[in-house]
């Protein structure tokens, strides 16, 4: 049976993860993800799960679905920004080459 302290710690990490998701604090979400993984490994060695532990894990799973969706949205947003910058840089480079060719004639 998992110790109550491990479940409380997992609940605390879950609350922090929910807060960081609202704030879209991606670096802290990454750090919390590692801490949650470590806490889950501790719970794996438990022989039996309490009802409370099962509920906490189910809630955490739902939160992770939201985190993954938010991360996918953020990744797409950053990808679009990067693509836009790349396209603009390619356009500037093309104009620069055209000016160089025109100046040579």
Secondary structure, DSSP 8 states (H G I E B T S, - for coil): ---HHHHHHHHHHHHHHHHHHHHT-HHHHHHHHHHHHHHHHHHHT-SS--HHHHHHHHHHHHHHHHHHHHHHHHHHHHHHHHHHHHHHHHHHHHHHHHHHHHHH-
